[in-house]
């Protein structure tokens, strides 16, 4: 499904990180982001 972004500039991983960053900025809840991304260690989420 196309959303109007150049595929050369944006991959699925970068978009996944962008959404997580947006949610973190809005909520400040790092634990929620950890669960969203499926990280087993909070250190991986923080990085």
DAVEN-V79820 format. One record per helix or strand of 3 or more residues. SS is the DSSP state (~ for helix, > for strand). FROM is the first residue (numbers start at 0). LEN is the number of residues. If there is no record, write none. Layout:
# DAVEN-V79820
SS&FROM&LEN / SS&FROM&LEN
This chain:
# DAVEN-V79820
~&11&16 / ~&29&8 / ~&41&5
